Amino acid sequence: MPDSGPGPLGPQAKAEGYPAELKNRMSRPQRHRLLHGYPMPKLMKPWAGEESLGTLMDSLRPLIIGVNPHPFCNPKVKGCGFCTFPHQKFKKRKMRSVTDAVQQELRAFKAKFPVLEERKVEAVYLGGGTANLAHPDLLRGLYDCLQVAFDLQDAELTLEGVPIHFGRADFAQLRLLAERGVRQPRISMGVQTFDPARLKSMGRQAFGTREDIQAIVEQAQALGLTTSVDLLFNLPHQSLSEMLADLDEAVQLGVDQVCAYNLVLFGGLGTQWSREPKQMAGMRGVEASCENWLAVREHLLDSGFVQSTLTNFERAEVQGTDRAFAYERCSFSPETYDGLGFGPAGITVVADPAALRATKLLNTSDADDYLRRIDESQGALLHQFDCEVEDLKLLHLTRQLSLLRVRRDSYKEWFGSDPVEDFRLLFEPLADAELVVVEPDAVRLTPRGMFFADTVAGFLAFPRVLEVFGRRDENTEYFMG
């Protein structure tokens, strides 16, 4: 590690407590908040209006678009026992109202920013709740609205959901995607596990059998769709052999991508399983969980997959083709792509690299509040964060970490400095803990660092978070505000 001065965070004495801080963070359960990115909502301020946003609408920067058609899901166990993302109990009539309101939000946003017509759209992702709970007619209306507002001819278009709905009405949702005339239609299925007993404990036993999923994959691929499955590992009482068996099932299905997520579960989390002693008793320590991650990762690599992000693995023959997953890769590249978010809990991040400016915006997540705001023409935006230069550096670092490395040339092009120098006092203990490796072209996460990526990002951000908050409390202890 270079030794060329104290860096922007102060003299060496300021960093004496950093190794202890890092050790403390590594001892805690690891989460997936890198998917949300810096800053987290607790650091954001109330939405102040479109004025600053309009100055960031650069017609030359390509876009990705995230759409949450509604926040509803319908497992027999609340939140499947483990879900920490915004979701609400399924209500059919309200789901239709919210999906219609999302179209209103889209049209209103486009009317305010007509420059969006000139923007190239790289990828669109429909997620949030269980997106494919929406009837094909609702989805058709949403697709039509998107294609009027944006040119999607060269875009990837993903619909997320549970397997069983993709197969209903003679695979109507698959056919609808295939007919949209986009560059690459794609489905992402929340499978979580193939084990019937574990699916029952999640309340997901009606979401599709292994045979259902096989039929969906075959039909999707016949229609030219890319297919992906989400799997959890480190479930309560789950052995490593059971984790690897789930991976083998996915590989045998022939899906293009497997997204593997470490289960987040600890006392006080607020999920259903976190209140159940039997489930909590089946959880292992952080280091044992990390060892399982290393085995899961190696198993997928040995099965012919290539790791593209912290959680996503793609078949080697898919990499570099139109079937490669574009939305996630682009979302982790704020130096190149802006992201627009619509619907409940939608996230927008737009930047002007030349002016060293960026804004992050967050929609309300509650369905009733969302409907009220859209009905009163307020717009759905609830929070915003205008980045100063130090925040912009952290936005860049923490997003690129999800791509397994921080490119030093990309950082220097944006900020005119080197990330290793700017964050030297923080990268040093990260390297000593073997979470990162500093190379001439990049700072790379080690396989162990990939498991502890939540710690790595939070550790890099915590001095700035303390500075912004002005105090240390539960909001600064854990992650990025």
C-alpha positions as CSV (number, residue, x, y, z in Angstrom):
1,M,0.0,0.0,0.0
2,P,1.4,3.4,-0.9
3,D,2.5,5.7,1.9
4,S,2.3,9.2,0.5
5,G,0.6,11.2,3.3
6,P,-2.5,11.2,5.4
7,G,-5.1,11.5,2.7
8,P,-8.2,13.7,3.0
9,L,-9.4,12.1,6.2
10,G,-6.9,13.6,8.5
11,P,-3.6,12.6,10.2
12,Q,-2.6,9.1,10.9
13,A,-3.7,9.5,14.5
14,K,-7.3,9.8,13.3
15,A,-7.1,6.2,11.9
16,E,-5.9,4.5,15.0
17,G,-9.4,3.2,15.8
18,Y,-10.1,2.0,12.2
19,P,-8.9,-1.6,12.6
20,A,-11.2,-2.0,15.6
21,E,-14.1,-0.4,13.8
22,L,-13.5,-2.8,10.9
23,K,-13.3,-5.8,13.2
24,N,-16.6,-4.8,14.9
25,R,-18.4,-4.5,11.6
26,M,-17.1,-7.8,10.4
27,S,-18.5,-9.5,13.5
28,R,-22.1,-8.5,12.6
29,P,-24.5,-10.2,10.2
30,Q,-23.8,-9.1,6.7
31,R,-26.6,-7.5,4.7
32,H,-27.3,-6.6,1.0
33,R,-27.6,-2.8,1.3
34,L,-25.1,-2.3,-1.5
35,L,-28.2,-3.0,-3.7
36,H,-29.6,0.3,-2.4
37,G,-26.3,2.1,-2.4
38,Y,-24.9,5.2,-0.7
39,P,-26.5,7.0,1.0
40,M,-29.1,4.9,2.8
41,P,-32.5,6.6,3.4
42,K,-31.7,7.7,7.0
43,L,-29.1,10.1,5.6
44,M,-31.5,11.6,3.0
45,K,-33.5,14.8,3.4
46,P,-37.1,15.7,2.5
47,W,-37.8,16.1,-1.2
48,A,-37.4,19.8,-2.2
49,G,-38.6,20.0,-5.7
50,E,-37.6,19.4,-9.3
51,E,-35.4,22.4,-9.8
52,S,-32.1,20.8,-9.1
53,L,-33.1,17.6,-10.8
54,G,-33.8,19.4,-14.1
55,T,-30.2,20.7,-14.4
56,L,-28.9,17.1,-14.2
57,M,-30.9,15.7,-17.2
58,D,-28.0,15.4,-19.6
59,S,-29.4,14.1,-22.9
60,L,-26.1,12.3,-23.7
61,R,-26.0,10.0,-20.7
62,P,-27.7,6.6,-21.2
63,L,-30.5,5.5,-18.8
64,I,-31.6,2.5,-16.9
65,I,-35.2,2.5,-15.6
66,G,-36.5,0.6,-12.6
67,V,-40.3,0.2,-12.2
68,N,-42.1,-1.2,-9.2
69,P,-45.6,-1.9,-10.5
70,H,-46.9,-2.4,-7.0
71,P,-45.5,-3.4,-3.5
72,F,-47.7,-6.5,-3.0
73,C,-46.9,-10.1,-2.5
74,N,-49.0,-13.1,-1.3
75,P,-47.0,-15.8,0.5
76,K,-48.7,-17.8,3.3
77,V,-46.0,-16.6,5.7
78,K,-45.6,-12.8,6.1
79,G,-42.6,-11.7,3.9
80,C,-41.8,-15.3,3.3
81,G,-40.3,-15.2,6.8
82,F,-37.2,-13.4,5.7
83,C,-37.9,-10.4,3.4
84,T,-36.4,-7.1,4.5
85,F,-37.5,-5.1,1.3
86,P,-40.6,-2.9,1.3
87,H,-43.7,-5.1,0.7
88,Q,-47.3,-5.2,1.6
89,K,-50.1,-7.8,1.8
90,F,-51.7,-8.5,-1.5
91,K,-54.9,-6.6,-2.3
92,K,-56.1,-7.2,-5.9
93,R,-58.1,-4.0,-6.4
94,K,-55.4,-1.8,-4.8
95,M,-52.7,-3.5,-6.9
96,R,-54.6,-2.4,-10.0
97,S,-54.9,1.2,-8.6
98,V,-51.2,1.4,-7.9
99,T,-50.2,0.0,-11.3
100,D,-52.4,2.6,-13.0
101,A,-50.9,5.3,-10.8
102,V,-47.4,4.2,-11.9
103,Q,-48.4,5.0,-15.4
104,Q,-49.6,8.4,-14.3
105,E,-46.2,9.0,-12.6
106,L,-44.3,8.0,-15.7
107,R,-46.4,10.3,-18.0
108,A,-46.0,13.2,-15.5
109,F,-42.3,12.8,-15.2
110,K,-41.8,12.6,-19.0
111,A,-43.9,15.8,-19.4
112,K,-41.7,17.6,-16.9
113,F,-38.5,16.4,-18.6
114,P,-39.0,16.1,-22.3
115,V,-35.2,15.8,-22.8
116,L,-35.7,12.2,-21.8
117,E,-36.9,11.5,-25.3
118,E,-33.3,11.9,-26.4
119,R,-31.9,9.5,-23.9
120,K,-30.7,6.0,-24.9
121,V,-32.3,3.4,-22.6
122,E,-30.0,0.4,-21.8
123,A,-32.3,-1.6,-19.6
124,V,-35.6,-1.6,-17.8
125,Y,-36.4,-3.8,-14.7
126,L,-39.9,-4.4,-13.3
127,G,-39.5,-5.6,-9.7
128,G,-40.7,-4.7,-6.2
129,G,-43.1,-6.8,-4.3
130,T,-44.0,-9.7,-6.6
131,A,-44.2,-7.8,-9.9
132,N,-45.7,-10.6,-11.9
133,L,-48.7,-10.8,-9.6
134,A,-50.1,-8.1,-12.0
135,H,-52.5,-9.5,-14.6
136,P,-51.0,-9.6,-18.2
137,D,-53.5,-6.8,-19.2
138,L,-52.0,-4.6,-16.4
139,L,-48.5,-5.4,-17.5
140,R,-49.4,-4.7,-21.2
141,G,-50.7,-1.2,-20.2
142,L,-47.5,-0.5,-18.3
143,Y,-45.3,-1.7,-21.1
144,D,-47.2,0.4,-23.6
145,C,-46.8,3.5,-21.3
146,L,-43.0,2.8,-21.0
147,Q,-42.6,2.5,-24.8
148,V,-44.5,5.7,-25.4
149,A,-42.3,7.6,-22.9
150,F,-39.0,6.0,-23.9
151,D,-37.4,4.3,-26.9
152,L,-36.9,0.7,-25.7
153,Q,-35.9,-0.8,-29.0
154,D,-32.3,-1.3,-27.9
155,A,-33.1,-2.1,-24.3
156,E,-33.1,-5.2,-22.1
157,L,-36.6,-5.6,-20.4
158,T,-36.9,-7.7,-17.3
159,L,-40.0,-8.9,-15.4
160,E,-39.4,-10.2,-11.9
161,G,-41.7,-12.6,-10.1
162,V,-42.6,-16.0,-8.7
163,P,-42.4,-18.9,-11.2
164,I,-46.1,-20.0,-11.1
165,H,-47.4,-16.8,-12.6
166,F,-45.0,-17.0,-15.6
167,G,-46.7,-20.3,-16.5
168,R,-50.3,-19.3,-16.2
169,A,-52.7,-18.7,-19.2
170,D,-50.4,-20.6,-21.5
171,F,-47.3,-18.6,-20.5
172,A,-49.1,-15.3,-21.3
173,Q,-46.5,-13.2,-19.4
174,L,-43.7,-14.7,-21.4
175,R,-45.4,-14.2,-24.7
176,L,-46.2,-10.6,-23.8
177,L,-42.5,-9.9,-23.1
178,A,-41.5,-11.6,-26.3
179,E,-43.8,-9.4,-28.3
180,R,-42.5,-6.0,-27.0
181,G,-39.8,-5.6,-29.7
182,V,-37.0,-4.9,-27.3
183,R,-33.3,-5.9,-27.7
184,Q,-33.5,-8.6,-25.0
185,P,-36.6,-9.7,-23.0
186,R,-35.7,-11.4,-19.7
187,I,-37.4,-13.0,-16.6
188,S,-36.1,-13.3,-13.1
189,M,-37.7,-15.9,-10.9
190,G,-37.6,-15.8,-7.1
191,V,-37.1,-19.5,-6.5
192,Q,-35.1,-19.2,-3.2
193,T,-34.8,-23.0,-2.8
194,F,-36.0,-26.2,-4.4
195,D,-36.5,-28.0,-1.1
196,P,-40.3,-28.5,-0.5
197,A,-40.1,-28.5,3.3
198,R,-38.2,-25.2,3.2
199,L,-40.6,-23.7,0.7
200,K,-43.4,-24.6,3.1
201,S,-41.7,-22.8,5.9
202,M,-41.5,-19.7,3.7
203,G,-45.2,-20.0,2.7
204,R,-44.1,-20.4,-0.9
205,Q,-45.2,-23.9,-1.6
206,A,-47.8,-22.7,-4.2
207,F,-45.3,-20.6,-6.2
208,G,-44.2,-23.4,-8.5
209,T,-42.6,-26.9,-8.4
210,R,-39.3,-27.8,-10.0
211,E,-41.3,-29.2,-12.9
212,D,-43.2,-25.9,-13.3
213,I,-39.9,-24.0,-13.4
214,Q,-38.5,-26.4,-16.0
215,A,-41.4,-25.8,-18.3
216,I,-41.2,-22.0,-17.8
217,V,-37.4,-22.0,-18.6
218,E,-38.0,-24.1,-21.7
219,Q,-40.8,-22.0,-23.0
220,A,-39.0,-18.7,-22.2
221,Q,-35.9,-19.8,-24.1
222,A,-38.0,-21.0,-27.0
223,L,-39.4,-17.4,-27.2
224,G,-35.9,-15.9,-27.0
225,L,-36.1,-14.7,-23.3
226,T,-33.1,-14.8,-20.9
227,T,-33.9,-16.7,-17.7
228,S,-32.6,-16.2,-14.2
229,V,-33.3,-17.6,-10.7
230,D,-32.7,-16.2,-7.3
231,L,-31.5,-18.6,-4.6
232,L,-30.8,-18.2,-0.9
233,F,-28.1,-20.0,1.0
234,N,-27.3,-20.2,4.7
235,L,-31.0,-20.8,5.5
236,P,-31.7,-22.0,9.1
237,H,-30.5,-25.5,9.7
238,Q,-29.4,-25.8,6.0
239,S,-26.3,-27.9,5.4
240,L,-23.7,-27.1,2.8
241,S,-24.6,-30.1,0.8
242,E,-28.2,-28.9,0.7
243,M,-27.1,-25.5,-0.5
244,L,-25.0,-27.0,-3.3
245,A,-27.9,-29.3,-4.3
246,D,-30.1,-26.2,-4.9
247,L,-27.3,-24.8,-7.2
248,D,-27.2,-28.1,-9.1
249,E,-30.9,-28.0,-9.7
250,A,-30.6,-24.5,-11.1
251,V,-27.7,-25.4,-13.3
252,Q,-29.6,-28.4,-14.6
253,L,-32.6,-26.3,-15.5
254,G,-30.4,-24.5,-18.1
255,V,-31.0,-21.0,-16.8
256,D,-28.7,-18.2,-18.0
257,Q,-28.1,-16.6,-14.6
258,V,-28.1,-17.6,-11.0
259,C,-28.3,-14.9,-8.3
260,A,-27.1,-16.3,-5.0
261,Y,-27.9,-14.4,-1.8
262,N,-26.8,-15.0,1.8
263,L,-29.8,-15.0,4.0
264,V,-30.1,-12.0,6.3
265,L,-31.4,-13.1,9.6
266,F,-30.6,-11.9,13.2
267,G,-32.5,-11.1,16.4
268,G,-34.3,-7.8,16.2
269,L,-34.4,-7.7,12.4
270,G,-38.2,-7.5,12.4
271,T,-38.9,-10.3,10.0
272,Q,-41.2,-13.2,10.9
273,W,-38.3,-15.7,11.2
274,S,-36.3,-13.3,13.4
275,R,-39.1,-13.8,16.0
276,E,-39.1,-17.6,15.8
277,P,-36.7,-19.3,18.2
278,K,-36.5,-22.5,16.1
279,Q,-35.4,-20.5,13.0
280,M,-32.9,-18.4,15.0
281,A,-31.4,-21.5,16.5
282,G,-30.5,-22.8,13.1
283,M,-28.4,-19.8,12.1
284,R,-24.6,-20.1,12.1
285,G,-22.0,-17.5,12.9
286,V,-20.6,-15.0,10.4
287,E,-17.3,-16.9,9.7
288,A,-19.1,-20.2,9.1
289,S,-21.5,-18.3,6.8
290,C,-18.6,-16.9,4.9
291,E,-17.1,-20.4,4.5
292,N,-20.3,-21.5,3.0
293,W,-20.3,-18.5,0.6
294,L,-16.8,-19.5,-0.6
295,A,-18.0,-23.0,-1.3
296,V,-21.2,-21.8,-3.1
297,R,-19.1,-19.4,-5.2
298,E,-16.5,-22.1,-6.2
299,H,-19.3,-24.6,-7.0
300,L,-20.9,-22.1,-9.5
301,L,-17.6,-21.3,-11.1
302,D,-16.8,-25.1,-11.4
303,S,-20.3,-25.5,-13.0
304,G,-19.3,-23.2,-15.9
305,F,-20.6,-19.9,-14.6
306,V,-18.7,-16.6,-14.4
307,Q,-19.3,-14.2,-11.5
308,S,-20.3,-10.7,-12.8
309,T,-21.4,-9.0,-9.6
310,L,-21.5,-9.7,-5.9
311,T,-24.5,-12.0,-6.3
312,N,-24.9,-12.7,-10.0
313,F,-23.4,-15.6,-11.9
314,E,-23.8,-16.1,-15.6
315,R,-23.0,-19.0,-17.9
316,A,-19.7,-18.4,-19.5
317,E,-21.2,-18.5,-23.0
318,V,-23.7,-15.7,-22.0
319,Q,-21.0,-13.2,-21.0
320,G,-20.4,-10.4,-23.5
321,T,-23.6,-11.3,-25.5
322,D,-27.1,-9.7,-25.5
323,R,-28.2,-12.3,-23.0
324,A,-25.8,-10.9,-20.3
325,F,-27.7,-9.1,-17.5
326,A,-27.4,-5.4,-18.4
327,Y,-29.6,-3.7,-15.8
328,E,-27.6,-4.7,-12.7
329,R,-24.2,-4.0,-14.3
330,C,-25.3,-0.6,-15.5
331,S,-26.8,0.3,-12.1
332,F,-23.4,-0.2,-10.6
333,S,-21.8,2.3,-13.0
334,P,-23.0,5.8,-12.0
335,E,-20.1,7.4,-13.8
336,T,-21.8,6.3,-17.1
337,Y,-25.5,5.6,-16.5
338,D,-28.3,7.5,-14.8
339,G,-31.1,5.5,-13.2
340,L,-34.8,6.5,-13.0
341,G,-37.1,4.8,-10.5
342,F,-40.9,4.7,-10.7
343,G,-43.5,3.2,-8.4
344,P,-43.5,2.7,-4.7
345,A,-39.9,2.7,-3.3
346,G,-38.5,3.7,-6.7
347,I,-34.9,5.0,-6.6
348,T,-33.5,7.6,-8.9
349,V,-29.8,8.5,-9.2
350,V,-28.7,11.2,-11.8
351,A,-25.3,12.7,-12.1
352,D,-23.3,15.3,-13.9
353,P,-19.7,14.0,-13.7
354,A,-18.2,17.1,-15.3
355,A,-19.8,19.4,-12.6
356,L,-19.1,16.8,-9.8
357,R,-22.8,16.7,-9.0
358,A,-25.3,14.0,-8.3
359,T,-28.7,13.6,-6.7
360,K,-30.3,10.5,-5.2
361,L,-34.1,10.5,-4.9
362,L,-36.4,8.0,-3.2
363,N,-40.2,7.5,-3.7
364,T,-42.5,6.8,-0.9
365,S,-42.8,3.0,-0.3
366,D,-46.4,2.8,1.2
367,A,-49.1,2.0,-1.4
368,D,-51.7,4.3,0.2
369,D,-49.3,7.3,0.5
370,Y,-48.2,6.6,-3.1
371,L,-51.8,6.7,-4.4
372,R,-52.6,9.9,-2.4
373,R,-49.5,11.7,-3.7
374,I,-50.2,10.7,-7.3
375,D,-53.9,11.6,-7.0
376,E,-53.0,15.0,-5.7
377,S,-50.4,15.5,-8.4
378,Q,-47.6,15.8,-5.8
379,G,-45.4,13.2,-7.4
380,A,-44.2,10.2,-5.4
381,L,-40.8,11.6,-4.4
382,L,-40.3,11.6,-0.6
383,H,-36.5,11.9,0.0
384,Q,-33.5,13.4,-1.7
385,F,-29.7,13.7,-1.2
386,D,-27.6,16.1,-3.1
387,C,-24.0,14.8,-3.2
388,E,-21.1,17.0,-2.3
389,V,-17.7,15.8,-3.8
390,E,-17.0,13.5,-0.9
391,D,-20.4,11.9,-1.2
392,L,-20.0,11.5,-5.0
393,K,-16.7,9.7,-4.4
394,L,-18.5,7.3,-2.0
395,L,-21.4,6.8,-4.4
396,H,-18.8,5.8,-7.1
397,L,-16.8,3.5,-4.8
398,T,-19.7,1.7,-3.2
399,R,-21.5,1.1,-6.6
400,Q,-18.3,-0.2,-8.2
401,L,-17.7,-2.5,-5.3
402,S,-20.7,-4.5,-6.5
403,L,-18.8,-5.1,-9.7
404,L,-16.1,-6.8,-7.6
405,R,-13.6,-4.0,-8.1
406,V,-13.0,-0.2,-8.1
407,R,-11.3,0.9,-11.3
408,R,-8.6,3.4,-10.5
409,D,-8.7,5.0,-14.0
410,S,-12.4,5.5,-13.9
411,Y,-12.2,7.1,-10.5
412,K,-9.4,9.4,-11.6
413,E,-11.2,10.4,-14.7
414,W,-14.1,11.6,-12.6
415,F,-12.3,13.1,-9.7
416,G,-8.7,13.8,-10.9
417,S,-7.3,11.8,-8.0
418,D,-6.6,8.2,-7.0
419,P,-9.0,6.3,-4.8
420,V,-6.2,4.5,-3.0
421,E,-4.7,7.8,-2.0
422,D,-8.0,9.5,-1.2
423,F,-9.0,6.6,1.1
424,R,-5.6,5.3,2.1
425,L,-6.3,5.2,5.8
426,L,-9.4,3.0,5.2
427,F,-8.0,0.8,2.4
428,E,-5.0,-0.1,4.6
429,P,-7.0,-2.1,7.2
430,L,-9.2,-3.5,4.5
431,A,-6.1,-4.9,2.8
432,D,-4.6,-6.1,6.1
433,A,-7.9,-8.0,6.8
434,E,-7.6,-9.6,3.3
435,L,-10.9,-8.2,2.1
436,V,-9.4,-6.2,-0.7
437,V,-6.3,-6.4,-2.9
438,V,-4.7,-3.2,-4.2
439,E,-3.5,-3.7,-7.8
440,P,-2.1,-1.2,-10.3
441,D,-5.4,-0.9,-12.2
442,A,-8.0,-1.5,-9.5
443,V,-8.9,-2.3,-5.9
444,R,-10.4,-5.7,-6.0
445,L,-12.5,-7.5,-3.5
446,T,-11.2,-10.9,-2.5
447,P,-13.7,-13.8,-2.4
448,R,-13.8,-13.3,1.3
449,G,-14.2,-9.5,0.8
450,M,-17.2,-10.3,-1.4
451,F,-19.0,-11.9,1.5
452,F,-18.1,-8.9,3.7
453,A,-18.9,-6.3,1.0
454,D,-21.5,-4.8,3.3
455,T,-18.8,-4.2,5.8
456,V,-16.3,-2.9,3.2
457,A,-18.8,-0.3,1.9
458,G,-20.0,0.8,5.3
459,F,-16.4,1.1,6.6
460,L,-15.4,3.3,3.6
461,A,-18.5,5.5,4.2
462,F,-18.6,5.7,8.0
463,P,-16.3,8.8,8.5
464,R,-18.4,10.8,6.1
465,V,-21.6,9.5,7.6
466,L,-20.4,10.6,11.0
467,E,-19.5,14.0,9.6
468,V,-22.9,14.5,8.0
469,F,-24.9,13.3,11.0
470,G,-22.7,15.0,13.5
471,R,-23.2,12.3,16.0
472,R,-22.9,8.5,16.4
473,D,-26.1,6.5,16.8
474,E,-27.9,3.5,15.4
475,N,-28.0,5.1,12.0
476,T,-24.2,5.5,11.8
477,E,-23.2,2.3,13.6
478,Y,-24.3,-0.2,10.9
479,F,-23.8,1.1,7.4
480,M,-24.0,4.1,5.1
481,G,-26.5,6.1,7.1
